[in-house]
């Protein structure tokens, strides 16, 4: 297959694969049918561009009330009120709606970047995020004052009911609108670490904007 044709195929497959799972975030129903079902499209080697979270004013206010100072580590950035993390890898498999729920199994990885929260000489680092849209969760490593406390912890939950239609900007597939909340386990950990009861699983962190570089995807 010529490079241009492969590139177009990858773009089309990524659009189809990414539109479904984030829109279905929060769907906990079981897959239908018996026996193994193969995906219609498999995408590997997804890299770039970024996952950005436009921080909610309530979250920023809550941090201020708790005396917590946010920051970033590694490749993470705080740009114009949004946390931005580079996508470093990922893969997805797209199934036929009605055969499997959720319709996509996969993940997007953000190795080497993260978020910090600091107060009173204590710094909590949340890093190496893995977005799993099929189960509406974000995992990552938790460290306290530089020492790993919980690897691969459940950090955030996703709600994709407010997701807007996918848009293309050059090679980038843009998915914007999924809400990001602090998970119950992460809220408990932050409360314990910083001596508060104010963090709950209803705390809205912000709204996600995922930009995927379709030119890096490999379709099969």
Backbone as CSV, one residue per row, in Angstrom:
resi,resn,N_x,N_y,N_z,CA_x,CA_y,CA_z,C_x,C_y,C_z
1,UNK,0.855,-1.198,0.000,0.000,0.000,0.000,0.887,1.243,0.000
2,UNK,0.581,2.223,-0.844,1.355,3.441,-0.893,1.246,4.185,0.421
3,UNK,2.302,4.961,0.820,2.256,5.691,2.083,1.056,6.610,2.205
4,UNK,0.688,7.297,1.118,-0.442,8.221,1.182,-1.742,7.481,1.445
5,UNK,-1.908,6.322,0.839,-3.125,5.539,1.046,-3.176,4.999,2.469
6,UNK,-2.024,4.523,2.964,-1.985,4.006,4.333,-2.313,5.124,5.321
7,UNK,-1.816,6.310,5.030,-2.060,7.449,5.919,-3.542,7.799,5.965
8,UNK,-4.196,7.808,4.820,-5.622,8.103,4.771,-6.430,7.043,5.495
9,UNK,-6.031,5.777,5.334,-6.720,4.689,6.025,-6.582,4.839,7.524
10,UNK,-5.380,5.170,7.980,-5.150,5.352,9.411,-5.994,6.492,9.951
11,UNK,-6.081,7.598,9.204,-6.881,8.733,9.645,-8.342,8.341,9.794
12,UNK,-8.879,7.662,8.806,-10.275,7.265,8.852,-10.534,6.307,10.003
13,UNK,-9.614,5.374,10.214,-9.791,4.401,11.288,-9.710,5.051,12.655
14,UNK,-8.768,5.983,12.829,-8.641,6.671,14.114,-9.897,7.478,14.416
15,UNK,-10.419,8.169,13.415,-11.646,8.939,13.617,-12.774,8.041,14.090
16,UNK,-12.950,6.913,13.426,-14.018,5.995,13.801,-13.790,5.427,15.185
17,UNK,-12.557,5.043,15.470,-12.255,4.384,16.730,-12.375,5.329,17.912
18,UNK,-11.957,6.581,17.733,-11.946,7.499,18.864,-13.290,8.155,19.113
19,UNK,-14.114,8.284,18.091,-15.408,8.921,18.285,-16.291,8.106,19.205
20,UNK,-16.239,6.799,19.093,-17.160,5.941,19.832,-16.851,5.822,21.313
21,UNK,-15.602,5.485,21.722,-15.406,5.157,23.119,-15.579,6.321,24.057
22,UNK,-15.123,7.532,23.667,-15.253,8.651,24.574,-16.699,9.089,24.689
23,UNK,-17.479,8.928,23.634,-18.891,9.242,23.715,-19.612,8.259,24.606
24,UNK,-19.069,7.048,24.720,-19.717,6.001,25.505,-19.173,5.896,26.910
25,UNK,-18.326,6.846,27.341,-17.767,6.779,28.677,-18.878,6.703,29.711
26,UNK,-18.724,5.806,30.669,-19.744,5.617,31.683,-20.636,4.453,31.383
27,UNK,-20.480,3.793,30.219,-21.262,2.621,29.860,-20.635,1.404,30.503
28,UNK,-21.326,0.794,31.485,-20.775,-0.332,32.214,-21.411,-1.650,31.827
29,UNK,-22.161,-1.698,30.723,-22.834,-2.928,30.336,-21.844,-3.937,29.809
30,UNK,-22.219,-5.204,29.841,-21.341,-6.275,29.404,-21.401,-6.455,27.902
31,UNK,-20.359,-7.087,27.348,-20.350,-7.366,25.925,-21.378,-8.409,25.582
32,UNK,-21.894,-8.355,24.364,-22.927,-9.284,23.928,-22.298,-10.440,23.178
33,UNK,-22.996,-11.577,23.163,-22.560,-12.719,22.370,-21.619,-13.614,23.127
34,UNK,-21.410,-14.816,22.608,-20.525,-15.794,23.214,-19.297,-15.992,22.339
35,UNK,-18.178,-16.328,22.975,-16.964,-16.601,22.228,-16.225,-15.336,21.851
36,UNK,-15.000,-15.474,21.383,-14.173,-14.313,21.040,-14.703,-13.579,19.811
37,UNK,-14.660,-12.262,19.861,-15.053,-11.423,18.733,-13.867,-10.548,18.377
38,UNK,-13.472,-10.562,17.136,-12.326,-9.780,16.701,-12.769,-8.370,16.311
39,UNK,-11.930,-7.393,16.596,-12.270,-6.018,16.217,-12.257,-5.839,14.703
40,UNK,-13.066,-4.906,14.230,-13.078,-4.584,12.802,-11.807,-3.845,12.386
41,UNK,-11.321,-2.978,13.283,-10.124,-2.189,13.009,-9.242,-2.210,14.246
42,UNK,-7.951,-2.441,14.045,-6.984,-2.358,15.133,-5.953,-1.289,14.791
43,UNK,-5.693,-0.402,15.723,-4.726,0.673,15.528,-3.630,0.555,16.573
44,UNK,-2.396,0.552,16.118,-1.259,0.466,17.025,-0.345,1.664,16.789
45,UNK,0.600,1.834,17.691,1.628,2.879,17.563,1.039,4.274,17.466
46,UNK,-0.075,4.514,18.183,-0.623,5.871,18.244,0.308,6.720,19.104
47,UNK,0.805,7.811,18.539,1.667,8.723,19.290,1.325,10.160,18.936
48,UNK,1.252,10.985,19.974,0.962,12.400,19.774,-0.486,12.628,19.342
49,UNK,-1.040,13.679,19.589,-0.262,14.825,20.012,-0.361,15.035,21.538
50,UNK,-1.518,15.484,22.034,-1.628,15.798,23.460,-3.013,15.494,24.012
51,UNK,-3.047,15.365,25.335,-4.297,15.420,26.085,-4.230,16.674,26.942
52,UNK,-5.207,17.551,26.770,-5.252,18.802,27.528,-6.517,18.819,28.382
53,UNK,-6.410,19.359,29.577,-7.563,19.496,30.464,-7.713,20.963,30.828
54,UNK,-8.786,21.586,30.345,-9.089,22.963,30.705,-9.631,22.962,32.121
55,UNK,-8.866,23.512,33.051,-9.211,23.415,34.464,-10.488,24.172,34.798
56,UNK,-11.361,23.495,35.556,-12.603,24.107,35.999,-12.313,25.128,37.099
57,UNK,-13.068,26.232,37.103,-12.861,27.267,38.116,-13.084,26.725,39.525
58,UNK,-14.029,25.799,39.665,-14.289,25.208,40.972,-13.099,24.411,41.482
59,UNK,-12.408,23.716,40.567,-11.228,22.949,40.954,-10.097,23.880,41.370
60,UNK,-9.885,24.926,40.582,-8.841,25.894,40.917,-9.142,26.554,42.253
61,UNK,-10.426,26.878,42.489,-10.822,27.476,43.762,-10.617,26.532,44.928
62,UNK,-10.927,25.254,44.705,-10.747,24.252,45.761,-9.278,24.110,46.127
63,UNK,-8.403,24.134,45.140,-6.976,24.060,45.416,-6.530,25.247,46.260
64,UNK,-7.046,26.425,45.903,-6.701,27.621,46.666,-7.195,27.543,48.102
65,UNK,-8.419,27.053,48.293,-8.984,26.934,49.638,-8.166,25.969,50.503
66,UNK,-7.612,24.936,49.860,-6.818,23.944,50.581,-5.349,24.347,50.710
67,UNK,-4.992,25.466,50.086,-3.611,25.910,50.128,-2.689,25.072,49.282
68,UNK,-3.236,24.415,48.250,-2.446,23.556,47.380,-1.963,24.337,46.155
69,UNK,-0.692,24.167,45.848,-0.113,24.815,44.675,0.083,23.776,43.579
70,UNK,-0.575,23.955,42.427,-0.408,22.983,41.339,0.860,23.245,40.540
71,UNK,1.374,22.206,39.927,2.533,22.336,39.055,2.572,21.172,38.086
72,UNK,3.574,21.132,37.238,3.726,20.048,36.272,5.144,19.487,36.347
73,UNK,5.297,18.257,35.867,6.613,17.628,35.820,6.816,17.000,34.440
74,UNK,8.086,16.768,34.098,8.395,16.141,32.819,7.883,16.963,31.652
75,UNK,7.195,16.285,30.729,6.676,16.956,29.547,5.372,17.691,29.769
76,UNK,4.839,17.654,30.987,3.578,18.339,31.275,3.746,19.851,31.286
77,UNK,2.687,20.548,30.895,2.708,22.012,30.880,1.364,22.551,31.379
78,UNK,1.415,23.750,31.942,0.210,24.485,32.297,0.154,25.699,31.394
79,UNK,-0.769,25.665,30.421,-0.831,26.697,29.394,-2.221,27.323,29.366
80,UNK,-2.306,28.605,29.701,-3.554,29.356,29.625,-4.704,28.631,30.328
81,UNK,-4.439,28.160,31.533,-5.477,27.512,32.319,-5.743,26.062,31.986
82,UNK,-4.897,25.459,31.148,-5.073,24.054,30.778,-3.808,23.255,31.095
83,UNK,-4.004,22.084,31.687,-2.918,21.140,31.844,-2.771,20.381,30.535
84,UNK,-1.539,20.265,30.031,-1.292,19.638,28.740,-0.236,18.550,28.910
85,UNK,-0.575,17.325,28.454,0.335,16.190,28.570,0.513,15.541,27.201
86,UNK,1.756,15.289,26.783,1.990,14.659,25.477,1.557,13.194,25.462
87,UNK,0.928,12.772,24.376,0.592,11.360,24.173,1.839,10.662,23.647
88,UNK,2.289,9.617,24.359,3.523,8.932,23.983,3.292,7.552,23.385
89,UNK,2.079,7.058,23.413,1.797,5.745,22.847,0.341,5.381,23.034
90,UNK,-0.057,4.296,22.395,-1.434,3.851,22.566,-1.865,2.899,21.480
91,UNK,-3.002,2.281,21.720,-3.591,1.369,20.741,-5.072,1.236,21.037
92,UNK,-5.847,0.987,19.997,-7.286,0.784,20.163,-7.762,-0.294,19.199
93,UNK,-8.826,-0.983,19.573,-9.507,-1.917,18.697,-10.972,-1.535,18.593
94,UNK,-11.464,-1.379,17.378,-12.838,-0.941,17.125,-13.708,-2.145,16.774
95,UNK,-14.810,-2.309,17.514,-15.745,-3.411,17.302,-17.055,-2.893,16.717
96,UNK,-17.892,-3.803,16.262,-19.206,-3.446,15.734,-20.145,-3.109,16.890
97,UNK,-20.785,-1.922,16.862,-21.749,-1.587,17.910,-22.825,-2.667,18.025
98,UNK,-23.121,-3.067,19.257,-24.097,-4.114,19.494,-23.473,-5.473,19.734
99,UNK,-22.254,-5.671,19.210,-21.541,-6.922,19.448,-20.760,-6.875,20.756
100,UNK,-20.150,-5.722,21.016,-19.347,-5.531,22.221,-19.646,-4.154,22.796
101,UNK,-19.735,-4.066,24.117,-19.915,-2.784,24.785,-18.969,-2.714,25.975
102,UNK,-18.092,-1.693,26.026,-17.932,-0.601,25.067,-17.392,-1.106,23.723
103,UNK,-17.551,-0.252,22.704,-17.222,-0.664,21.346,-15.722,-0.638,21.049
104,UNK,-14.942,0.016,21.930,-13.504,0.138,21.702,-12.748,-0.270,22.952
105,UNK,-11.726,-1.080,22.768,-10.826,-1.455,23.845,-9.458,-0.878,23.518
106,UNK,-8.839,-0.218,24.458,-7.526,0.344,24.184,-7.099,1.311,25.254
107,UNK,-6.077,2.090,24.944,-5.558,3.057,25.908,-4.707,4.090,25.196
108,UNK,-4.553,5.242,25.851,-3.630,6.280,25.408,-2.668,6.550,26.560
109,UNK,-1.373,6.512,26.268,-0.347,6.618,27.305,0.312,7.996,27.281
110,UNK,0.711,8.438,28.480,1.354,9.745,28.643,2.559,9.575,29.570
111,UNK,3.540,8.820,29.105,4.719,8.531,29.921,5.610,9.771,30.046
112,UNK,6.169,9.943,31.265,7.163,10.991,31.463,6.619,12.370,31.724
113,UNK,5.335,12.490,32.039,4.774,13.798,32.374,3.748,13.625,33.486
114,UNK,3.391,14.739,34.126,2.414,14.626,35.198,2.089,15.945,35.868
115,UNK,1.337,15.830,36.950,0.808,16.950,37.718,1.312,16.844,39.150
116,UNK,1.637,17.985,39.769,2.004,17.998,41.183,1.059,18.891,41.971
117,UNK,0.847,18.520,43.235,0.085,19.323,44.187,0.940,19.433,45.442
118,UNK,1.209,20.673,45.877,2.132,20.880,46.991,1.525,21.789,48.050
119,UNK,1.818,21.448,49.318,1.404,22.276,50.455,2.174,21.834,51.690
120,UNK,2.600,22.815,52.510,3.214,22.514,53.792,4.389,21.570,53.734
121,UNK,5.196,21.662,52.716,6.363,20.804,52.612,6.089,19.422,52.042
122,UNK,4.843,19.156,51.641,4.471,17.873,51.047,4.099,18.072,49.584
123,UNK,4.670,17.257,48.723,4.361,17.326,47.295,3.887,15.967,46.805
124,UNK,2.692,15.954,46.226,2.137,14.747,45.620,2.294,14.859,44.114
125,UNK,2.878,13.832,43.513,3.056,13.813,42.058,2.178,12.731,41.449
126,UNK,1.362,13.125,40.487,0.529,12.202,39.712,1.099,12.189,38.301
127,UNK,1.538,11.024,37.813,2.249,11.021,36.534,2.024,9.735,35.750
128,UNK,2.564,9.720,34.548,2.495,8.554,33.655,1.050,8.108,33.426
129,UNK,0.219,9.045,33.031,-1.211,8.781,32.889,-1.498,7.789,31.763
130,UNK,-2.466,6.932,32.020,-3.001,6.017,31.007,-4.504,6.230,30.940
131,UNK,-4.977,6.722,29.809,-6.410,6.941,29.608,-7.020,5.670,29.035
132,UNK,-7.999,5.125,29.741,-8.705,3.928,29.285,-10.167,4.301,29.066
133,UNK,-10.519,4.753,27.849,-11.877,5.231,27.598,-12.936,4.145,27.697
134,UNK,-12.537,2.889,27.481,-13.511,1.804,27.520,-14.142,1.630,28.882
135,UNK,-13.390,1.949,29.948,-13.940,1.843,31.299,-14.007,3.202,31.979
136,UNK,-13.842,4.268,31.201,-14.020,5.639,31.682,-13.110,5.974,32.850
137,UNK,-11.852,5.563,32.744,-10.914,5.809,33.835,-9.564,6.301,33.321
138,UNK,-8.862,7.007,34.222,-7.478,7.405,33.977,-6.636,6.876,35.137
139,UNK,-5.578,6.136,34.789,-4.670,5.584,35.790,-3.348,6.336,35.743
140,UNK,-2.568,6.215,36.823,-1.254,6.833,36.850,-0.524,6.489,38.128
141,UNK,0.740,6.893,38.198,1.563,6.631,39.375,1.468,7.792,40.358
142,UNK,1.409,7.460,41.644,1.342,8.468,42.701,2.629,8.416,43.516
143,UNK,3.273,9.561,43.676,4.462,9.657,44.509,4.270,10.780,45.523
144,UNK,4.777,10.582,46.742,4.725,11.601,47.791,6.153,11.954,48.172
145,UNK,6.490,13.222,47.990,7.847,13.715,48.252,8.902,12.859,47.548
146,UNK,8.597,12.518,46.297,9.552,11.810,45.464,9.567,10.308,45.609
147,UNK,8.806,9.756,46.554,8.767,8.316,46.762,7.441,7.755,46.269
148,UNK,7.511,6.720,45.424,6.297,6.136,44.861,5.429,5.566,45.982
149,UNK,4.174,6.029,46.038,3.232,5.565,47.055,2.282,4.523,46.493
150,UNK,1.741,4.788,45.298,0.801,3.862,44.663,1.082,3.845,43.160
151,UNK,1.589,2.730,42.616,1.767,2.645,41.156,0.456,2.289,40.472
152,UNK,0.278,2.818,39.282,-0.894,2.486,38.464,-2.202,2.644,39.240
153,UNK,-2.357,3.767,39.890,-3.550,4.039,40.696,-4.679,4.586,39.819
154,UNK,-5.914,4.342,40.251,-7.094,4.898,39.587,-7.242,6.347,40.049
155,UNK,-6.952,7.304,39.159,-6.867,8.703,39.542,-8.085,9.535,39.176
156,UNK,-8.595,9.338,37.972,-9.692,10.180,37.483,-10.749,9.324,36.805
157,UNK,-11.990,9.777,36.879,-13.073,9.132,36.132,-13.541,10.080,35.034
158,UNK,-14.021,9.510,33.945,-14.413,10.274,32.770,-15.913,10.204,32.544
159,UNK,-16.467,11.315,32.078,-17.873,11.373,31.695,-17.939,11.974,30.296
160,UNK,-18.215,11.116,29.294,-18.187,11.563,27.901,-19.525,11.989,27.341
161,UNK,-20.525,12.181,28.190,-21.850,12.555,27.680,-21.870,13.954,27.085
162,UNK,-20.881,14.784,27.410,-20.818,16.142,26.866,-19.811,16.258,25.722
163,UNK,-19.342,15.115,25.220,-18.371,15.129,24.131,-18.958,15.751,22.867
164,UNK,-18.189,16.624,22.231,-18.599,17.244,20.975,-18.179,16.369,19.800
165,UNK,-18.779,16.561,18.621,-18.393,15.766,17.454,-16.918,15.913,17.132
166,UNK,-16.314,14.847,16.624,-14.891,14.860,16.280,-14.624,15.852,15.154
167,UNK,-13.472,16.513,15.234,-13.066,17.454,14.198,-11.636,17.131,13.782
168,UNK,-11.312,17.471,12.532,-9.956,17.278,12.022,-9.272,18.624,11.838
169,UNK,-8.022,18.694,12.291,-7.164,19.849,12.034,-5.855,19.307,11.462
170,UNK,-5.772,19.285,10.150,-4.629,18.645,9.518,-4.639,17.156,9.806
171,UNK,-3.547,16.629,10.381,-3.466,15.219,10.725,-4.045,14.921,12.107
172,UNK,-4.499,15.952,12.818,-4.973,15.758,14.183,-6.475,15.509,14.229
173,UNK,-6.854,14.435,14.920,-8.262,14.190,15.235,-8.526,14.795,16.606
174,UNK,-9.470,15.724,16.685,-9.731,16.478,17.913,-11.026,15.995,18.553
175,UNK,-10.921,15.568,19.804,-12.088,15.160,20.585,-12.132,16.001,21.853
176,UNK,-13.175,16.807,21.967,-13.239,17.762,23.077,-14.599,17.687,23.762
177,UNK,-14.593,17.792,25.090,-15.847,17.878,25.825,-16.011,16.874,26.948
178,UNK,-15.184,15.828,27.011,-15.297,14.838,28.073,-14.912,15.461,29.413
179,UNK,-15.771,15.299,30.431,-15.495,15.841,31.758,-14.594,14.894,32.546
180,UNK,-13.705,15.485,33.320,-12.746,14.725,34.113,-12.975,15.031,35.595
181,UNK,-13.238,13.980,36.381,-13.480,14.116,37.819,-12.400,13.378,38.604
182,UNK,-12.127,13.842,39.830,-11.249,13.107,40.737,-11.930,11.787,41.092
183,UNK,-11.182,10.689,41.092,-11.759,9.392,41.458,-11.907,9.290,42.979
184,UNK,-12.730,8.353,43.424,-12.898,8.126,44.850,-11.590,7.773,45.551
185,UNK,-10.805,6.798,45.035,-9.524,6.457,45.669,-8.546,7.631,45.702
186,UNK,-8.502,8.423,44.627,-7.593,9.566,44.600,-8.024,10.627,45.602
187,UNK,-9.337,10.843,45.728,-9.846,11.806,46.706,-9.455,11.381,48.118
188,UNK,-9.603,10.098,48.428,-9.249,9.596,49.758,-7.757,9.780,50.033
189,UNK,-6.936,9.498,49.029,-5.492,9.636,49.195,-5.091,11.087,49.426
190,UNK,-5.656,11.993,48.646,-5.332,13.413,48.809,-5.799,13.935,50.161
191,UNK,-6.983,13.509,50.594,-7.484,13.935,51.904,-6.562,13.472,53.026
192,UNK,-6.127,12.228,52.951,-5.248,11.676,53.977,-3.893,12.378,53.980
193,UNK,-3.354,12.598,52.789,-2.022,13.197,52.676,-1.991,14.636,53.169
194,UNK,-3.035,15.396,52.833,-3.038,16.822,53.174,-3.919,17.150,54.379
195,UNK,-4.451,16.125,55.061,-5.212,16.336,56.286,-6.492,17.124,56.099
196,UNK,-7.299,16.718,55.121,-8.558,17.402,54.854,-9.631,16.388,54.513
197,UNK,-10.876,16.865,54.438,-11.984,16.029,53.997,-12.706,16.684,52.820
198,UNK,-12.083,17.694,52.264,-12.754,18.532,51.267,-12.765,17.940,49.863
199,UNK,-11.855,17.004,49.556,-11.772,16.447,48.197,-12.733,15.271,48.088
200,UNK,-13.613,15.306,47.081,-14.579,14.227,46.867,-14.528,13.762,45.418
201,UNK,-15.228,12.657,45.154,-15.267,12.148,43.781,-16.227,12.935,42.904
202,UNK,-16.810,14.000,43.451,-17.658,14.886,42.651,-16.903,16.144,42.228
203,UNK,-15.621,16.208,42.566,-14.833,17.384,42.220,-14.448,17.331,40.741
204,UNK,-14.972,18.275,39.979,-14.703,18.358,38.543,-13.346,19.015,38.327
205,UNK,-12.424,18.280,37.738,-11.104,18.824,37.440,-11.183,19.759,36.243
206,UNK,-11.871,19.333,35.200,-11.997,20.156,34.007,-12.537,19.364,32.839
207,UNK,-12.361,19.912,31.663,-12.871,19.314,30.427,-11.700,18.952,29.522
208,UNK,-11.716,17.719,29.023,-10.587,17.208,28.244,-10.704,17.544,26.763
209,UNK,-9.547,17.754,26.173,-9.419,17.899,24.726,-8.280,16.985,24.282
210,UNK,-8.622,15.905,23.589,-7.636,14.938,23.137,-7.348,15.156,21.660
211,UNK,-6.077,15.370,21.355,-5.640,15.566,19.969,-4.752,14.388,19.584
212,UNK,-5.203,13.579,18.651,-4.459,12.391,18.244,-3.864,12.603,16.860
213,UNK,-2.563,12.335,16.750,-1.880,12.442,15.465,-2.165,11.202,14.634
214,UNK,-3.065,11.304,13.691,-3.461,10.145,12.886,-2.339,9.676,11.972
215,UNK,-1.374,10.532,11.685,-0.277,10.152,10.787,0.629,9.102,11.410
216,UNK,0.593,8.959,12.747,1.455,7.982,13.413,0.771,6.646,13.607
217,UNK,-0.528,6.579,13.374,-1.279,5.350,13.654,-1.046,4.317,12.558
218,UNK,-1.058,3.047,12.958,-0.948,1.941,12.024,-2.250,1.167,12.046
219,UNK,-2.939,1.097,10.921,-4.228,0.419,10.847,-4.029,-0.974,10.298
220,UNK,-4.857,-1.923,10.799,-4.809,-3.291,10.288,-6.215,-3.829,10.161
